[in-house]
């Protein structure tokens, strides 16, 4: 059996705590809003993080990777 997949992930405005927010839509028809806390990084730094969430609709675990870059100060 082939597992479920994400149709799309799109960024949303930050939440009231300043966390990054994303809308993830599973091909089972369930939308999940992810709130991700990203700690400040030194200027010019690049950071990668992996995470997962479980869809409430089909209980599939979806993995994702975030790459964050901070702007170098001039």
N, CA, C and O atoms as a Tripos MOL2 file, in Angstrom:
@<TRIPOS>MOLECULE
protein
  296   295    74     0     0
PROTEIN
NO_CHARGES

@<TRIPOS>ATOM
      1 N           0.8460   -1.1850    0.0000 N.3       1 UNK1
      2 CA          0.0000    0.0000    0.0000 C.3       1 UNK1
      3 C           0.8870    1.2420    0.0000 C.2       1 UNK1
      4 O           1.8630    1.3150    0.7460 O.2       1 UNK1
      5 N           0.5510    2.1920   -0.8190 N.am      2 UNK2
      6 CA          1.2820    3.4490   -0.8830 C.3       2 UNK2
      7 C           0.7520    4.3750    0.2030 C.2       2 UNK2
      8 O          -0.4580    4.4940    0.3910 O.2       2 UNK2
      9 N           1.6730    5.0370    0.9240 N.am      3 UNK3
     10 CA          1.2880    5.9340    2.0010 C.3       3 UNK3
     11 C           0.6660    7.2250    1.4900 C.2       3 UNK3
     12 O           0.7190    7.5310    0.2980 O.2       3 UNK3
     13 N           0.0890    7.9560    2.3940 N.am      4 UNK4
     14 CA         -0.4980    9.2440    2.0720 C.3       4 UNK4
     15 C           0.6170   10.2540    1.8610 C.2       4 UNK4
     16 O           1.7610   10.0060    2.2410 O.2       4 UNK4
     17 N           0.2930   11.3820    1.2620 N.am      5 UNK5
     18 CA          1.2860   12.4100    1.0070 C.3       5 UNK5
     19 C           0.7040   13.7980    1.2120 C.2       5 UNK5
     20 O          -0.5070   13.9690    1.3480 O.2       5 UNK5
     21 N           1.5870   14.7790    1.2310 N.am      6 UNK6
     22 CA          1.1510   16.1640    1.3500 C.3       6 UNK6
     23 C           0.8760   16.7360   -0.0320 C.2       6 UNK6
     24 O           1.6920   16.5950   -0.9440 O.2       6 UNK6
     25 N          -0.2590   17.3740   -0.1840 N.am      7 UNK7
     26 CA         -0.5910   18.0630   -1.4330 C.3       7 UNK7
     27 C           0.1880   19.3760   -1.5060 C.2       7 UNK7
     28 O           0.7200   19.7310   -2.5570 O.2       7 UNK7
     29 N           0.2520   20.0940   -0.3760 N.am      8 UNK8
     30 CA          1.0160   21.3380   -0.3460 C.3       8 UNK8
     31 C           1.3180   21.7310    1.0960 C.2       8 UNK8
     32 O           0.6640   21.2800    2.0370 O.2       8 UNK8
     33 N           2.3220   22.5800    1.2390 N.am      9 UNK9
     34 CA          2.6290   23.2710    2.4930 C.3       9 UNK9
     35 C           2.8650   24.7220    2.1080 C.2       9 UNK9
     36 O           3.6840   25.0100    1.2350 O.2       9 UNK9
     37 N           2.1450   25.6430    2.7610 N.am     10 UNK10
     38 CA          2.3370   27.0540    2.4250 C.3      10 UNK10
     39 C           2.5370   27.8620    3.7040 C.2      10 UNK10
     40 O           1.9560   27.5560    4.7450 O.2      10 UNK10
     41 N           3.3700   28.9020    3.6080 N.am     11 UNK11
     42 CA          3.6100   29.7320    4.7940 C.3      11 UNK11
     43 C           2.4060   30.6020    5.1090 C.2      11 UNK11
     44 O           1.6690   31.0240    4.2170 O.2      11 UNK11
     45 N           2.2240   30.8600    6.3890 N.am     12 UNK12
     46 CA          1.1880   31.7550    6.8890 C.3      12 UNK12
     47 C           1.8680   32.8690    7.6890 C.2      12 UNK12
     48 O           3.0560   32.7590    7.9940 O.2      12 UNK12
     49 N           1.1560   33.9220    8.0300 N.am     13 UNK13
     50 CA          1.7480   34.9510    8.8930 C.3      13 UNK13
     51 C           2.1220   34.3440   10.2520 C.2      13 UNK13
     52 O           1.4960   33.3800   10.6920 O.2      13 UNK13
     53 N           3.1310   34.9000   10.9130 N.am     14 UNK14
     54 CA          3.5110   34.4000   12.2410 C.3      14 UNK14
     55 C           2.3350   34.4760   13.2160 C.2      14 UNK14
     56 O           1.4460   35.3160   13.0730 O.2      14 UNK14
     57 N           2.3460   33.5790   14.2140 N.am     15 UNK15
     58 CA          1.2940   33.6200   15.2230 C.3      15 UNK15
     59 C           1.5630   34.7230   16.2400 C.2      15 UNK15
     60 O           2.5480   35.4530   16.1240 O.2      15 UNK15
     61 N           0.6900   34.8450   17.2370 N.am     16 UNK16
     62 CA          0.7940   35.9380   18.2100 C.3      16 UNK16
     63 C           2.0670   35.8600   19.0590 C.2      16 UNK16
     64 O           2.4650   36.8590   19.6580 O.2      16 UNK16
     65 N           2.7080   34.6950   19.1170 N.am     17 UNK17
     66 CA          3.9620   34.5330   19.8560 C.3      17 UNK17
     67 C           5.1880   34.7140   18.9620 C.2      17 UNK17
     68 O           6.3180   34.5790   19.4310 O.2      17 UNK17
     69 N           4.9750   35.0190   17.6780 N.am     18 UNK18
     70 CA          6.0800   35.2170   16.7520 C.3      18 UNK18
     71 C           6.6080   33.9300   16.1250 C.2      18 UNK18
     72 O           7.6350   33.9500   15.4480 O.2      18 UNK18
     73 N           5.9150   32.8090   16.3440 N.am     19 UNK19
     74 CA          6.3380   31.5370   15.7570 C.3      19 UNK19
     75 C           5.9870   31.4900   14.2780 C.2      19 UNK19
     76 O           4.9810   32.0550   13.8490 O.2      19 UNK19
     77 N           6.8280   30.8110   13.5020 N.am     20 UNK20
     78 CA          6.5380   30.5980   12.0850 C.3      20 UNK20
     79 C           5.3340   29.6610   11.9730 C.2      20 UNK20
     80 O           5.2210   28.6970   12.7300 O.2      20 UNK20
     81 N           4.4480   29.9420   11.0380 N.am     21 UNK21
     82 CA          3.2550   29.1060   10.8510 C.3      21 UNK21
     83 C           3.1700   28.6490    9.3980 C.2      21 UNK21
     84 O           3.5020   29.3880    8.4710 O.2      21 UNK21
     85 N           2.7200   27.4210    9.2300 N.am     22 UNK22
     86 CA          2.5630   26.8290    7.9100 C.3      22 UNK22
     87 C           1.2540   26.0580    7.8700 C.2      22 UNK22
     88 O           0.8450   25.4590    8.8650 O.2      22 UNK22
     89 N           0.5980   26.0780    6.7070 N.am     23 UNK23
     90 CA         -0.5820   25.2630    6.4760 C.3      23 UNK23
     91 C          -0.1530   24.0540    5.6610 C.2      23 UNK23
     92 O           0.4050   24.2030    4.5740 O.2      23 UNK23
     93 N          -0.4100   22.8580    6.1780 N.am     24 UNK24
     94 CA         -0.0760   21.6160    5.4830 C.3      24 UNK24
     95 C          -1.3780   20.8990    5.1330 C.2      24 UNK24
     96 O          -2.2360   20.6990    5.9940 O.2      24 UNK24
     97 N          -1.5190   20.5130    3.8560 N.am     25 UNK25
     98 CA         -2.7410   19.8450    3.3970 C.3      25 UNK25
     99 C          -2.4010   18.4460    2.9290 C.2      25 UNK25
    100 O          -1.6940   18.2710    1.9370 O.2      25 UNK25
    101 N          -2.9070   17.4430    3.6470 N.am     26 UNK26
    102 CA         -2.6840   16.0290    3.3310 C.3      26 UNK26
    103 C          -3.6430   15.6000    2.2150 C.2      26 UNK26
    104 O          -4.7370   16.1510    2.0860 O.2      26 UNK26
    105 N          -3.2310   14.6240    1.4190 N.am     27 UNK27
    106 CA         -4.1160   14.1720    0.3440 C.3      27 UNK27
    107 C          -5.3360   13.4030    0.8450 C.2      27 UNK27
    108 O          -6.1830   13.0010    0.0470 O.2      27 UNK27
    109 N          -5.4350   13.1920    2.1730 N.am     28 UNK28
    110 CA         -6.6620   12.6090    2.7390 C.3      28 UNK28
    111 C          -7.7360   13.6790    2.9220 C.2      28 UNK28
    112 O          -8.8850   13.3600    3.2280 O.2      28 UNK28
    113 N          -7.3610   14.9630    2.7310 N.am     29 UNK29
    114 CA         -8.3090   16.0620    2.8490 C.3      29 UNK29
    115 C          -8.2240   16.8210    4.1620 C.2      29 UNK29
    116 O          -9.0610   17.6870    4.4190 O.2      29 UNK29
    117 N          -7.2450   16.5270    4.9960 N.am     30 UNK30
    118 CA         -7.0960   17.1770    6.2960 C.3      30 UNK30
    119 C          -6.0760   18.3100    6.2190 C.2      30 UNK30
    120 O          -4.9830   18.1330    5.6810 O.2      30 UNK30
    121 N          -6.4340   19.4650    6.7560 N.am     31 UNK31
    122 CA         -5.5270   20.6070    6.8490 C.3      31 UNK31
    123 C          -4.9880   20.6880    8.2730 C.2      31 UNK31
    124 O          -5.7440   20.5840    9.2390 O.2      31 UNK31
    125 N          -3.6820   20.8730    8.3930 N.am     32 UNK32
    126 CA         -3.0290   21.0230    9.6920 C.3      32 UNK32
    127 C          -2.2620   22.3360    9.6890 C.2      32 UNK32
    128 O          -1.5590   22.6460    8.7270 O.2      32 UNK32
    129 N          -2.3960   23.1080   10.7630 N.am     33 UNK33
    130 CA         -1.6350   24.3410   10.9240 C.3      33 UNK33
    131 C          -0.4780   24.0380   11.8760 C.2      33 UNK33
    132 O          -0.6820   23.6510   13.0270 O.2      33 UNK33
    133 N           0.7410   24.2230   11.3660 N.am     34 UNK34
    134 CA          1.9430   23.9710   12.1590 C.3      34 UNK34
    135 C           2.4580   25.2990   12.7160 C.2      34 UNK34
    136 O           2.5550   26.2870   11.9890 O.2      34 UNK34
    137 N           2.7860   25.3160   14.0060 N.am     35 UNK35
    138 CA          3.3960   26.4720   14.6680 C.3      35 UNK35
    139 C           4.7950   26.0380   15.0760 C.2      35 UNK35
    140 O           4.9540   25.1220   15.8830 O.2      35 UNK35
    141 N           5.8020   26.6890   14.5240 N.am     36 UNK36
    142 CA          7.1820   26.2500   14.7280 C.3      36 UNK36
    143 C           7.9980   27.3950   15.3160 C.2      36 UNK36
    144 O           8.1040   28.4690   14.7240 O.2      36 UNK36
    145 N           8.5710   27.1470   16.4930 N.am     37 UNK37
    146 CA          9.4250   28.1470   17.1270 C.3      37 UNK37
    147 C          10.8170   28.0550   16.5280 C.2      37 UNK37
    148 O          11.4390   26.9930   16.5420 O.2      37 UNK37
    149 N          11.3010   29.1710   16.0030 N.am     38 UNK38
    150 CA         12.6390   29.2280   15.4250 C.3      38 UNK38
    151 C          13.4500   30.2020   16.2630 C.2      38 UNK38
    152 O          13.1320   31.3900   16.3270 O.2      38 UNK38
    153 N          14.4940   29.6990   16.9020 N.am     39 UNK39
    154 CA         15.3380   30.5400   17.7490 C.3      39 UNK39
    155 C          16.1920   31.4630   16.8950 C.2      39 UNK39
    156 O          16.5660   31.1100   15.7760 O.2      39 UNK39
    157 N          16.5030   32.6470   17.4180 N.am     40 UNK40
    158 CA         17.3620   33.5850   16.6680 C.3      40 UNK40
    159 C          18.7150   32.9570   16.3550 C.2      40 UNK40
    160 O          19.2420   32.1600   17.1300 O.2      40 UNK40
    161 N          19.2690   33.3340   15.1990 N.am     41 UNK41
    162 CA         20.5760   32.8350   14.7710 C.3      41 UNK41
    163 C          21.5060   34.0240   14.5670 C.2      41 UNK41
    164 O          21.0440   35.1390   14.3270 O.2      41 UNK41
    165 N          22.8170   33.7940   14.6610 N.am     42 UNK42
    166 CA         23.7610   34.8770   14.3720 C.3      42 UNK42
    167 C          23.6260   35.3370   12.9200 C.2      42 UNK42
    168 O          23.2260   34.5600   12.0530 O.2      42 UNK42
    169 N          23.9590   36.5920   12.6610 N.am     43 UNK43
    170 CA         23.8770   37.1470   11.3140 C.3      43 UNK43
    171 C          24.6860   36.3080   10.3330 C.2      43 UNK43
    172 O          25.8300   35.9480   10.6100 O.2      43 UNK43
    173 N          24.0900   36.0010    9.1910 N.am     44 UNK44
    174 CA         24.7650   35.2380    8.1470 C.3      44 UNK44
    175 C          24.7160   33.7310    8.3370 C.2      44 UNK44
    176 O          25.2490   32.9910    7.5100 O.2      44 UNK44
    177 N          24.0870   33.2610    9.4090 N.am     45 UNK45
    178 CA         24.0480   31.8210    9.6820 C.3      45 UNK45
    179 C          22.9540   31.1400    8.8550 C.2      45 UNK45
    180 O          21.9680   31.7640    8.4650 O.2      45 UNK45
    181 N          23.1540   29.8550    8.6020 N.am     46 UNK46
    182 CA         22.1570   29.0150    7.9340 C.3      46 UNK46
    183 C          21.9000   27.8260    8.8470 C.2      46 UNK46
    184 O          22.8450   27.2100    9.3410 O.2      46 UNK46
    185 N          20.6390   27.4970    9.0760 N.am     47 UNK47
    186 CA         20.3050   26.3740    9.9380 C.3      47 UNK47
    187 C          19.3060   25.4520    9.2750 C.2      47 UNK47
    188 O          18.4160   25.9060    8.5570 O.2      47 UNK47
    189 N          19.4500   24.1580    9.5130 N.am     48 UNK48
    190 CA         18.5190   23.1510    9.0030 C.3      48 UNK48
    191 C          17.9240   22.4030   10.1800 C.2      48 UNK48
    192 O          18.6100   22.1280   11.1640 O.2      48 UNK48
    193 N          16.6520   22.0760   10.0760 N.am     49 UNK49
    194 CA         15.9870   21.2810   11.0980 C.3      49 UNK49
    195 C          14.9830   20.3650   10.4100 C.2      49 UNK49
    196 O          14.3660   20.7380    9.4120 O.2      49 UNK49
    197 N          14.8310   19.1730   10.9500 N.am     50 UNK50
    198 CA         13.8170   18.2440   10.4530 C.3      50 UNK50
    199 C          12.7970   18.0080   11.5500 C.2      50 UNK50
    200 O          13.1160   18.0570   12.7380 O.2      50 UNK50
    201 N          11.5940   17.7580   11.1440 N.am     51 UNK51
    202 CA         10.5280   17.4800   12.0960 C.3      51 UNK51
    203 C           9.4690   16.6240   11.4370 C.2      51 UNK51
    204 O           9.5610   16.3010   10.2530 O.2      51 UNK51
    205 N           8.4750   16.2650   12.2020 N.am     52 UNK52
    206 CA          7.3730   15.4590   11.6840 C.3      52 UNK52
    207 C           6.1050   15.8200   12.4400 C.2      52 UNK52
    208 O           6.1550   16.3010   13.5720 O.2      52 UNK52
    209 N           4.9810   15.5850   11.8030 N.am     53 UNK53
    210 CA          3.6920   15.6900   12.4810 C.3      53 UNK53
    211 C           2.8170   14.5520   11.9950 C.2      53 UNK53
    212 O           3.0310   14.0110   10.9100 O.2      53 UNK53
    213 N           1.8380   14.1950   12.7960 N.am     54 UNK54
    214 CA          0.9100   13.1330   12.4410 C.3      54 UNK54
    215 C          -0.4160   13.7570   12.0330 C.2      54 UNK54
    216 O          -1.0020   14.5420   12.7790 O.2      54 UNK54
    217 N          -0.8760   13.4030   10.8540 N.am     55 UNK55
    218 CA         -2.1440   13.9040   10.3380 C.3      55 UNK55
    219 C          -3.2850   13.3760   11.2110 C.2      55 UNK55
    220 O          -3.3580   12.1790   11.4870 O.2      55 UNK55
    221 N          -4.1680   14.2700   11.6420 N.am     56 UNK56
    222 CA         -5.3250   13.8640   12.4500 C.3      56 UNK56
    223 C          -6.3450   13.0750   11.6360 C.2      56 UNK56
    224 O          -7.1340   12.3120   12.1940 O.2      56 UNK56
    225 N          -6.3270   13.2600   10.3070 N.am     57 UNK57
    226 CA         -7.3170   12.5850    9.4710 C.3      57 UNK57
    227 C          -6.9860   11.1350    9.1800 C.2      57 UNK57
    228 O          -7.8480   10.2640    9.3020 O.2      57 UNK57
    229 N          -5.7250   10.8620    8.7890 N.am     58 UNK58
    230 CA         -5.3640    9.5080    8.3570 C.3      58 UNK58
    231 C          -4.2500    8.8850    9.2120 C.2      58 UNK58
    232 O          -3.8520    7.7450    8.9720 O.2      58 UNK58
    233 N          -3.7580    9.6100   10.1850 N.am     59 UNK59
    234 CA         -2.6840    9.1950   11.1060 C.3      59 UNK59
    235 C          -1.3530    8.8930   10.4170 C.2      59 UNK59
    236 O          -0.5240    8.1640   10.9600 O.2      59 UNK59
    237 N          -1.1490    9.4500    9.2290 N.am     60 UNK60
    238 CA          0.1340    9.3130    8.5510 C.3      60 UNK60
    239 C           1.1200   10.3130    9.1380 C.2      60 UNK60
    240 O           0.7650   11.4650    9.3900 O.2      60 UNK60
    241 N           2.3500    9.8800    9.3530 N.am     61 UNK61
    242 CA          3.4100   10.7950    9.7800 C.3      61 UNK61
    243 C           4.0160   11.4470    8.5450 C.2      61 UNK61
    244 O           4.4350   10.7630    7.6110 O.2      61 UNK61
    245 N           4.0590   12.7580    8.5500 N.am     62 UNK62
    246 CA          4.6500   13.5210    7.4530 C.3      62 UNK62
    247 C           5.9180   14.1910    7.9660 C.2      62 UNK62
    248 O           5.8760   14.9130    8.9620 O.2      62 UNK62
    249 N           7.0330   13.9610    7.3040 N.am     63 UNK63
    250 CA          8.3060   14.5720    7.6610 C.3      63 UNK63
    251 C           8.5280   15.8160    6.8320 C.2      63 UNK63
    252 O           8.0870   15.9000    5.6860 O.2      63 UNK63
    253 N           9.2190   16.7880    7.4220 N.am     64 UNK64
    254 CA          9.5410   18.0130    6.6980 C.3      64 UNK64
    255 C          10.9120   18.5080    7.1330 C.2      64 UNK64
    256 O          11.4200   18.1330    8.1900 O.2      64 UNK64
    257 N          11.4950   19.3550    6.3010 N.am     65 UNK65
    258 CA         12.7780   19.9900    6.6050 C.3      65 UNK65
    259 C          12.6080   21.4930    6.4290 C.2      65 UNK65
    260 O          11.9960   21.9610    5.4690 O.2      65 UNK65
    261 N          13.1600   22.2320    7.3740 N.am     66 UNK66
    262 CA         13.1490   23.6860    7.3080 C.3      66 UNK66
    263 C          14.5980   24.1580    7.1870 C.2      66 UNK66
    264 O          15.4700   23.7150    7.9350 O.2      66 UNK66
    265 N          14.8390   25.0470    6.2540 N.am     67 UNK67
    266 CA         16.1420   25.7000    6.1340 C.3      67 UNK67
    267 C          15.9300   27.1720    6.3920 C.2      67 UNK67
    268 O          15.1520   27.8290    5.7010 O.2      67 UNK67
    269 N          16.6210   27.6890    7.3860 N.am     68 UNK68
    270 CA         16.4830   29.0930    7.7590 C.3      68 UNK68
    271 C          17.8030   29.8100    7.5360 C.2      68 UNK68
    272 O          18.8750   29.2730    7.8170 O.2      68 UNK68
    273 N          17.7110   31.0230    7.0290 N.am     69 UNK69
    274 CA         18.8980   31.8610    6.8310 C.3      69 UNK69
    275 C          18.6550   33.1880    7.5250 C.2      69 UNK69
    276 O          17.5670   33.7580    7.4360 O.2      69 UNK69
    277 N          19.6730   33.6740    8.2160 N.am     70 UNK70
    278 CA         19.5730   35.0120    8.7810 C.3      70 UNK70
    279 C          20.3300   35.9620    7.8510 C.2      70 UNK70
    280 O          21.3190   35.5860    7.2210 O.2      70 UNK70
    281 N          19.8530   37.1640    7.7840 N.am     71 UNK71
    282 CA         20.4850   38.1400    6.9020 C.3      71 UNK71
    283 C          21.7590   38.6850    7.5400 C.2      71 UNK71
    284 O          21.8000   38.9640    8.7390 O.2      71 UNK71
    285 N          22.7720   38.8270    6.7400 N.am     72 UNK72
    286 CA         24.0080   39.4270    7.2290 C.3      72 UNK72
    287 C          23.7840   40.9120    7.4030 C.2      72 UNK72
    288 O          23.1770   41.5660    6.5550 O.2      72 UNK72
    289 N          24.2760   41.4340    8.5020 N.am     73 UNK73
    290 CA         24.1320   42.8840    8.7450 C.3      73 UNK73
    291 C          25.2290   43.6230    7.9940 C.2      73 UNK73
    292 O          26.3930   43.2230    8.0040 O.2      73 UNK73
    293 N          24.8310   44.7060    7.3460 N.am     74 UNK74
    294 CA         25.8180   45.4830    6.5860 C.3      74 UNK74
    295 C          26.0880   46.8130    7.2580 C.2      74 UNK74
    296 O          26.8920   47.6030    6.7620 O.2      74 UNK74
@<TRIPOS>BOND
     1     1     2 1
     2     2     3 1
     3     3     4 2
     4     3     5 am
     5     5     6 1
     6     6     7 1
     7     7     8 2
     8     7     9 am
     9     9    10 1
    10    10    11 1
    11    11    12 2
    12    11    13 am
    13    13    14 1
    14    14    15 1
    15    15    16 2
    16    15    17 am
    17    17    18 1
    18    18    19 1
    19    19    20 2
    20    19    21 am
    21    21    22 1
    22    22    23 1
    23    23    24 2
    24    23    25 am
    25    25    26 1
    26    26    27 1
    27    27    28 2
    28    27    29 am
    29    29    30 1
    30    30    31 1
    31    31    32 2
    32    31    33 am
    33    33    34 1
    34    34    35 1
    35    35    36 2
    36    35    37 am
    37    37    38 1
    38    38    39 1
    39    39    40 2
    40    39    41 am
    41    41    42 1
    42    42    43 1
    43    43    44 2
    44    43    45 am
    45    45    46 1
    46    46    47 1
    47    47    48 2
    48    47    49 am
    49    49    50 1
    50    50    51 1
    51    51    52 2
    52    51    53 am
    53    53    54 1
    54    54    55 1
    55    55    56 2
    56    55    57 am
    57    57    58 1
    58    58    59 1
    59    59    60 2
    60    59    61 am
    61    61    62 1
    62    62    63 1
    63    63    64 2
    64    63    65 am
    65    65    66 1
    66    66    67 1
    67    67    68 2
    68    67    69 am
    69    69    70 1
    70    70    71 1
    71    71    72 2
    72    71    73 am
    73    73    74 1
    74    74    75 1
    75    75    76 2
    76    75    77 am
    77    77    78 1
    78    78    79 1
    79    79    80 2
    80    79    81 am
    81    81    82 1
    82    82    83 1
    83    83    84 2
    84    83    85 am
    85    85    86 1
    86    86    87 1
    87    87    88 2
    88    87    89 am
    89    89    90 1
    90    90    91 1
    91    91    92 2
    92    91    93 am
    93    93    94 1
    94    94    95 1
    95    95    96 2
    96    95    97 am
    97    97    98 1
    98    98    99 1
    99    99   100 2
   100    99   101 am
   101   101   102 1
   102   102   103 1
   103   103   104 2
   104   103   105 am
   105   105   106 1
   106   106   107 1
   107   107   108 2
   108   107   109 am
   109   109   110 1
   110   110   111 1
   111   111   112 2
   112   111   113 am
   113   113   114 1
   114   114   115 1
   115   115   116 2
   116   115   117 am
   117   117   118 1
   118   118   119 1
   119   119   120 2
   120   119   121 am
   121   121   122 1
   122   122   123 1
   123   123   124 2
   124   123   125 am
   125   125   126 1
   126   126   127 1
   127   127   128 2
   128   127   129 am
   129   129   130 1
   130   130   131 1
   131   131   132 2
   132   131   133 am
   133   133   134 1
   134   134   135 1
   135   135   136 2
   136   135   137 am
   137   137   138 1
   138   138   139 1
   139   139   140 2
   140   139   141 am
   141   141   142 1
   142   142   143 1
   143   143   144 2
   144   143   145 am
   145   145   146 1
   146   146   147 1
   147   147   148 2
   148   147   149 am
   149   149   150 1
   150   150   151 1
   151   151   152 2
   152   151   153 am
   153   153   154 1
   154   154   155 1
   155   155   156 2
   156   155   157 am
   157   157   158 1
   158   158   159 1
   159   159   160 2
   160   159   161 am
   161   161   162 1
   162   162   163 1
   163   163   164 2
   164   163   165 am
   165   165   166 1
   166   166   167 1
   167   167   168 2
   168   167   169 am
   169   169   170 1
   170   170   171 1
   171   171   172 2
   172   171   173 am
   173   173   174 1
   174   174   175 1
   175   175   176 2
   176   175   177 am
   177   177   178 1
   178   178   179 1
   179   179   180 2
   180   179   181 am
   181   181   182 1
   182   182   183 1
   183   183   184 2
   184   183   185 am
   185   185   186 1
   186   186   187 1
   187   187   188 2
   188   187   189 am
   189   189   190 1
   190   190   191 1
   191   191   192 2
   192   191   193 am
   193   193   194 1
   194   194   195 1
   195   195   196 2
   196   195   197 am
   197   197   198 1
   198   198   199 1
   199   199   200 2
   200   199   201 am
   201   201   202 1
   202   202   203 1
   203   203   204 2
   204   203   205 am
   205   205   206 1
   206   206   207 1
   207   207   208 2
   208   207   209 am
   209   209   210 1
   210   210   211 1
   211   211   212 2
   212   211   213 am
   213   213   214 1
   214   214   215 1
   215   215   216 2
   216   215   217 am
   217   217   218 1
   218   218   219 1
   219   219   220 2
   220   219   221 am
   221   221   222 1
   222   222   223 1
   223   223   224 2
   224   223   225 am
   225   225   226 1
   226   226   227 1
   227   227   228 2
   228   227   229 am
   229   229   230 1
   230   230   231 1
   231   231   232 2
   232   231   233 am
   233   233   234 1
   234   234   235 1
   235   235   236 2
   236   235   237 am
   237   237   238 1
   238   238   239 1
   239   239   240 2
   240   239   241 am
   241   241   242 1
   242   242   243 1
   243   243   244 2
   244   243   245 am
   245   245   246 1
   246   246   247 1
   247   247   248 2
   248   247   249 am
   249   249   250 1
   250   250   251 1
   251   251   252 2
   252   251   253 am
   253   253   254 1
   254   254   255 1
   255   255   256 2
   256   255   257 am
   257   257   258 1
   258   258   259 1
   259   259   260 2
   260   259   261 am
   261   261   262 1
   262   262   263 1
   263   263   264 2
   264   263   265 am
   265   265   266 1
   266   266   267 1
   267   267   268 2
   268   267   269 am
   269   269   270 1
   270   270   271 1
   271   271   272 2
   272   271   273 am
   273   273   274 1
   274   274   275 1
   275   275   276 2
   276   275   277 am
   277   277   278 1
   278   278   279 1
   279   279   280 2
   280   279   281 am
   281   281   282 1
   282   282   283 1
   283   283   284 2
   284   283   285 am
   285   285   286 1
   286   286   287 1
   287   287   288 2
   288   287   289 am
   289   289   290 1
   290   290   291 1
   291   291   292 2
   292   291   293 am
   293   293   294 1
   294   294   295 1
   295   295   296 2
@<TRIPOS>SUBSTRUCTURE
     1 UNK1         2 RESIDUE 1 A UNK
     2 UNK2         6 RESIDUE 1 A UNK
     3 UNK3        10 RESIDUE 1 A UNK
     4 UNK4        14 RESIDUE 1 A UNK
     5 UNK5        18 RESIDUE 1 A UNK
     6 UNK6        22 RESIDUE 1 A UNK
     7 UNK7        26 RESIDUE 1 A UNK
     8 UNK8        30 RESIDUE 1 A UNK
     9 UNK9        34 RESIDUE 1 A UNK
    10 UNK10       38 RESIDUE 1 A UNK
    11 UNK11       42 RESIDUE 1 A UNK
    12 UNK12       46 RESIDUE 1 A UNK
    13 UNK13       50 RESIDUE 1 A UNK
    14 UNK14       54 RESIDUE 1 A UNK
    15 UNK15       58 RESIDUE 1 A UNK
    16 UNK16       62 RESIDUE 1 A UNK
    17 UNK17       66 RESIDUE 1 A UNK
    18 UNK18       70 RESIDUE 1 A UNK
    19 UNK19       74 RESIDUE 1 A UNK
    20 UNK20       78 RESIDUE 1 A UNK
    21 UNK21       82 RESIDUE 1 A UNK
    22 UNK22       86 RESIDUE 1 A UNK
    23 UNK23       90 RESIDUE 1 A UNK
    24 UNK24       94 RESIDUE 1 A UNK
    25 UNK25       98 RESIDUE 1 A UNK
    26 UNK26      102 RESIDUE 1 A UNK
    27 UNK27      106 RESIDUE 1 A UNK
    28 UNK28      110 RESIDUE 1 A UNK
    29 UNK29      114 RESIDUE 1 A UNK
    30 UNK30      118 RESIDUE 1 A UNK
    31 UNK31      122 RESIDUE 1 A UNK
    32 UNK32      126 RESIDUE 1 A UNK
    33 UNK33      130 RESIDUE 1 A UNK
    34 UNK34      134 RESIDUE 1 A UNK
    35 UNK35      138 RESIDUE 1 A UNK
    36 UNK36      142 RESIDUE 1 A UNK
    37 UNK37      146 RESIDUE 1 A UNK
    38 UNK38      150 RESIDUE 1 A UNK
    39 UNK39      154 RESIDUE 1 A UNK
    40 UNK40      158 RESIDUE 1 A UNK
    41 UNK41      162 RESIDUE 1 A UNK
    42 UNK42      166 RESIDUE 1 A UNK
    43 UNK43      170 RESIDUE 1 A UNK
    44 UNK44      174 RESIDUE 1 A UNK
    45 UNK45      178 RESIDUE 1 A UNK
    46 UNK46      182 RESIDUE 1 A UNK
    47 UNK47      186 RESIDUE 1 A UNK
    48 UNK48      190 RESIDUE 1 A UNK
    49 UNK49      194 RESIDUE 1 A UNK
    50 UNK50      198 RESIDUE 1 A UNK
    51 UNK51      202 RESIDUE 1 A UNK
    52 UNK52      206 RESIDUE 1 A UNK
    53 UNK53      210 RESIDUE 1 A UNK
    54 UNK54      214 RESIDUE 1 A UNK
    55 UNK55      218 RESIDUE 1 A UNK
    56 UNK56      222 RESIDUE 1 A UNK
    57 UNK57      226 RESIDUE 1 A UNK
    58 UNK58      230 RESIDUE 1 A UNK
    59 UNK59      234 RESIDUE 1 A UNK
    60 UNK60      238 RESIDUE 1 A UNK
    61 UNK61      242 RESIDUE 1 A UNK
    62 UNK62      246 RESIDUE 1 A UNK
    63 UNK63      250 RESIDUE 1 A UNK
    64 UNK64      254 RESIDUE 1 A UNK
    65 UNK65      258 RESIDUE 1 A UNK
    66 UNK66      262 RESIDUE 1 A UNK
    67 UNK67      266 RESIDUE 1 A UNK
    68 UNK68      270 RESIDUE 1 A UNK
    69 UNK69      274 RESIDUE 1 A UNK
    70 UNK70      278 RESIDUE 1 A UNK
    71 UNK71      282 RESIDUE 1 A UNK
    72 UNK72      286 RESIDUE 1 A UNK
    73 UNK73      290 RESIDUE 1 A UNK
    74 UNK74      294 RESIDUE 1 A UNK
